[in-house]
Amino acid sequence: MNRLIFREINKSSIIYLYYPQGEEVSGEIEYLFSDKKARISKKARNDEFGYFAYKATLMIEECAGKNNLPLQFTQEWFN
């Protein structure tokens, strides 16, 4: 589970914070308009292997592709 919170939008990107498993220390995902891809700017403290960041990048790419940028949402999945 990730909690994602919109941080900012500028001319070149959209930035979201992600909180794996509801933790209090976030990581950061940046969606670049030029590439139409999201990338991990900063992994969260408890996301050692980047699994939660990877899931967050996929969700942010999907949202940006649909022009749907929620201010805050929870991403859940089943393994």
MORA-V277252 format. One record per backbone hydrogen bond with DSSP energy under -0.5 kcal/mol. CO is the residue of the C=O (numbers start at 1). NH is the residue of the N-H. E is the energy in kcal/mol with one decimal. If there is no record, write none. Layout:
[[CO,NH,E] [CO,NH,E]]
This chain:
[[1,21,-3.3] [2,4,-0.5] [2,75,-3.2] [3,19,-2.4] [4,73,-2.3] [5,17,-3.0] [8,15,-3.1] [12,33,-2.1] [13,10,-2.7] [14,31,-3.1] [15,7,-2.9] [15,8,-1.5] [16,29,-2.9] [17,5,-2.5] [18,20,-0.5] [18,27,-2.5] [19,3,-1.6] [19,22,-1.4] [20,23,-2.3] [24,26,-0.6] [27,18,-1.8] [28,41,-2.4] [28,42,-1.9] [29,16,-2.6] [30,32,-0.6] [30,39,-2.5] [31,14,-2.0] [31,33,-0.5] [32,36,-1.9] [32,37,-1.0] [37,32,-2.7] [39,30,-2.7] [39,41,-0.7] [42,28,-3.1] [44,47,-1.8] [47,50,-1.2] [50,54,-2.5] [51,55,-2.0] [52,56,-2.1] [53,57,-2.4] [54,58,-1.9] [55,59,-1.9] [56,60,-2.5] [57,61,-2.4] [58,62,-2.0] [59,63,-2.5] [60,64,-2.8] [61,65,-2.2] [62,66,-1.2] [63,68,-2.7] [64,67,-1.3] [67,69,-0.5] [68,70,-0.7] [71,6,-2.9] [73,4,-3.1] [74,76,-0.5] [75,2,-2.5]]
